[in-house]
C-alpha cells in the first residue's frame, strides 16, 4: 500500500510517499535522496525498490526535501541545514508511525543513495542517532561532489580547459560573496554549497549498528571502488560491522535514459536481513 501526503515542516509541507507492507512489519526505512538531477534520474529505481522492500515487510518513507520535487520552496532557497532538518522530520514521523509504536524493537534503517550518504552522516552527528545503514553507491566527499557538479556549467558551455578553470573560480568566488549561482538549470545557494562542501561520510564515535554498502559495476567487476575499499577498511578497524559488495547494473542516477538495476534491489533485500539482526 502506498500513501502520498504532505508532512508539516518549516516554510511549507514536504511531499512524502509511505509504502507499507500488506502484513506484519519488520521495521521501517527512511530513504535519503541524492542531489539535483541524480534525484530525478533515480526516482523510478527508488520506487521499485521501495515496493520490493514493502513486499518483504518493510515500511518505507520517501520524502522530497525543501525545494525539491513537490515539496514547498524553491531549490535556489534550500540550505544543507534545511535538508538535515527534513531528514529529522522524516525520522520522527517513522518513529511515531503505528507499526513502529507497536514494537520499539523494530529496526529503523537509513537507506541512502549517492550524496544522501553525506546528508545522513551530518544528521547522525547532529542528532546523535546511530541507525543501521543501507548505502547505495556512496559519495564520500562533499567537496569533490560539489566540484563535479559545478563543472557541469563549464561542460555545458563546451569551454576549453583554461576557460573552464576560470568559470570554476568565478563560481566559487560568487558563492563566497553570498550570491546564488545557476548550474545545469539549478539555482545553488551559498548555504547549500557550503554545507555540502564541508560534508564527509563519517560515522559518529561509538557507532555500533551494522552497515551495508552496495555499489554498481560491470559483470566483470568484483572489487569495491578505492573510496569504498578505504572506507570499509577504516570502519572495520574501528570495530564497525560493515559489508560491501559490487552488483552488476547501470549507474541509473546518471544515465541519459531512465534505467533500473534489478540485481541491486535483489541484493538489498538480503542486506536488509543482515541489518535487521
C-alpha positions in Angstrom: 0.0 0.0 0.0 1.4 3.4 -1.0 0.2 6.6 0.7 1.0 10.2 -0.5 0.8 13.1 1.9 2.4 16.3 3.0 4.4 16.4 6.2 4.2 19.7 8.1 7.6 21.5 8.2 9.0 25.0 8.4 8.2 27.1 5.3 5.6 24.7 4.0 4.9 21.0 3.6 7.2 18.2 2.5 5.8 15.8 0.0 6.1 12.2 1.2 5.4 8.7 0.0 4.9 5.9 2.5 5.0 2.4 1.2 3.6 -0.1 3.7 3.6 -3.9 3.8 0.4 -5.8 3.5 1.1 -7.9 6.6 3.2 -7.7 9.7 6.0 -5.1 9.6 9.7 -6.0 10.0 10.7 -2.4 10.6 10.9 0.9 8.8 13.3 2.5 6.3 13.9 6.2 5.6 15.2 7.0 2.2 17.8 9.8 2.0 17.9 11.1 -1.6 20.7 12.2 -3.9 21.4 15.7 -5.2 19.8 17.7 -8.1 19.3 15.8 -11.3 20.5 12.5 -9.8 17.3 12.6 -7.7 15.1 12.8 -10.8 17.0 10.1 -12.7 16.7 7.7 -9.8 13.0 8.1 -8.9 11.9 5.1 -10.9 14.6 2.8 -9.4 13.8 4.0 -5.8 10.1 3.5 -6.3 10.7 -0.1 -7.5 13.0 -0.8 -4.5 10.5 0.7 -2.0 7.8 -1.6 -3.4 10.1 -4.6 -3.2 11.1 -3.7 0.4 7.4 -3.3 1.4 6.6 -6.7 -0.1 9.2 -8.2 2.3 7.6 -6.5 5.3 9.3 -3.1 5.5 7.6 0.3 5.8 9.5 2.8 3.5 9.3 6.6 3.7 10.4 8.7 0.8 10.5 12.5 1.2 11.1 15.4 -1.2 13.3 17.8 0.8 12.7 21.5 0.8 12.8 23.0 -2.7 12.8 19.5 -4.3 10.0 17.7 -6.2 6.5 18.5 -5.0 7.7 19.9 -1.6 7.4 23.6 -0.7 10.1 26.1 -1.7 12.5 26.7 -4.5 15.7 24.7 -4.9 17.6 28.0 -5.0 16.4 28.8 -1.5 17.4 25.5 0.1 20.2 25.1 2.5 22.1 22.0 3.7 20.7 22.7 7.2 17.1 22.7 5.7 17.7 19.2 4.4 19.2 17.9 7.6 16.1 19.2 9.4 13.9 17.5 6.8 15.7 14.2 7.4 14.9 14.6 11.1 11.2 15.3 10.4 11.0 12.1 8.4 12.7 10.1 11.1 10.4 11.4 13.7 7.4 10.6 11.6 8.5 7.0 11.2 9.1 6.7 15.0 5.6 7.9 15.6 4.1 5.6 12.9 1.7 2.9 14.2 3.9 0.0 13.1 6.8 1.4 15.0 4.9 2.3 18.1 3.6 -1.3 18.2 7.1 -2.6 18.9 10.0 -0.4 20.0 12.3 -3.3 19.0 11.5 -3.0 15.2 14.6 -1.6 13.4 14.7 1.8 11.7 17.1 1.9 8.8 18.6 4.8 6.9 18.8 4.0 3.1 20.9 6.4 1.2 21.8 7.0 -2.5 24.8 8.9 -3.7 25.2 12.2 -1.8 22.4 11.1 0.6 25.1 9.4 2.5 26.7 12.7 3.3 23.4 14.2 4.5 22.8 11.1 6.6 26.2 11.3 8.2 25.8 15.0 9.1 22.3 14.3 10.5 23.6 11.4 12.7 26.3 13.6 14.2 23.8 16.4 14.8 21.0 14.2 16.1 23.1 11.6 18.0 21.4 8.7 16.2 23.2 5.6 15.1 20.8 3.5 13.0 21.7 0.7 10.6 22.7 1.9 7.2 21.9 0.6 3.7 24.2 2.7 1.4 23.9 2.7 -2.3 26.8 4.0 -4.4 28.1 6.4 -1.7 29.6 9.8 -2.2 32.3 10.0 0.4 33.5 13.6 -0.1 31.1 16.6 -0.4 33.9 18.8 -1.6 34.6 16.5 -4.5 30.9 16.0 -5.3 30.2 19.8 -5.3 33.2 20.4 -7.6 31.9 17.8 -10.1 28.5 19.5 -10.0 30.0 22.9 -10.6 32.0 21.6 -13.6 28.7 20.9 -15.3 28.5 24.6 -16.0 31.8 24.6 -17.9 31.0 21.3 -19.6 27.6 22.6 -20.8 29.3 25.6 -22.4 31.9 23.4 -24.0 34.7 25.5 -22.7 38.4 24.8 -23.1 40.3 23.6 -20.0 41.8 27.0 -19.2 38.4 28.7 -19.6 36.7 26.0 -17.6 39.1 26.7 -14.7 38.2 30.4 -14.9 34.5 29.6 -14.8 35.0 27.3 -11.7 37.0 30.1 -10.0 34.3 32.7 -10.7 31.5 30.3 -9.5 33.3 29.7 -6.2 34.0 33.4 -5.8 30.3 34.2 -6.3 29.3 31.7 -3.7 31.8 33.1 -1.2 30.3 36.6 -1.8 26.9 35.1 -0.8 25.5 35.0 -4.3 23.4 32.2 -5.8 24.8 30.6 -9.0 23.0 28.6 -11.6 24.4 25.3 -12.7 22.7 22.9 -15.1 19.3 24.6 -14.5 19.6 24.5 -10.7 19.9 27.7 -8.6 22.6 26.9 -6.0 22.6 28.9 -2.7 25.8 29.5 -0.7 24.1 27.9 2.3 23.6 24.6 0.3 27.0 24.7 -1.3 29.0 25.4 1.9 27.2 22.6 3.7 27.9 20.0 1.0 31.5 21.3 0.6 32.2 20.6 4.3 30.4 17.2 4.4 32.2 13.8 4.6 31.0 10.3 5.0 31.9 9.7 8.6 30.2 7.8 11.4 29.6 9.1 14.9 32.0 7.9 17.7 30.8 4.7 19.2 28.7 3.7 16.2 27.5 0.2 16.9 24.9 -0.6 14.2 25.6 -2.6 11.1 26.4 -1.0 7.7 25.8 -2.4 4.2 27.3 -0.8 1.2 26.3 -1.7 -2.4 28.0 -0.4 -5.5 27.1 -0.9 -9.1 29.6 -2.1 -11.8 30.0 -4.3 -14.7 29.5 -8.1 -14.6 33.3 -8.5 -14.6 34.0 -6.1 -11.8 34.0 -7.7 -8.3 36.2 -5.2 -6.3 34.9 -2.2 -4.5 35.9 1.3 -5.6 39.1 2.6 -4.0 37.0 5.1 -1.9 34.7 2.4 -0.6 37.5 -0.1 0.0 39.3 2.6 2.1 36.2 3.4 4.0 35.4 -0.2 4.7 38.9 -0.9 5.9 38.7 2.2 8.2 35.4 1.2 9.7 36.3 -2.4 10.1 39.4 -1.3 12.0 37.1 0.7 14.3 35.2 -2.5 15.1 32.2 -1.4 13.0 30.3 -4.2 11.3 30.3 -3.4 7.6 29.6 -5.5 4.5 30.3 -4.1 1.0 29.6 -5.7 -2.4 29.6 -4.8 -6.1 26.4 -5.6 -8.1 26.1 -5.7 -11.8 24.0 -2.9 -13.2 23.9 0.5 -14.8 24.6 3.8 -13.0 20.9 4.7 -13.2 21.3 8.0 -11.4 23.3 9.4 -14.3 22.2 7.5 -17.5 20.6 9.6 -20.3 17.5 7.4 -20.3 15.8 6.1 -17.2 17.2 2.8 -16.3 17.0 0.3 -13.4 19.2 -2.2 -11.7 17.1 -5.2 -10.6 20.1 -7.1 -9.1 20.7 -4.1 -6.8 17.2 -4.4 -5.4 17.6 -8.2 -5.0 20.8 -7.9 -3.1 19.5 -5.1 -1.0 16.8 -7.4 0.4 19.5 -9.7 1.6 21.4 -6.9 3.2 18.2 -5.7 5.0 18.0 -9.1 6.7 21.6 -8.6 7.8 20.8 -5.0 9.1 17.8 -6.3 11.0 19.8 -8.7 13.1 
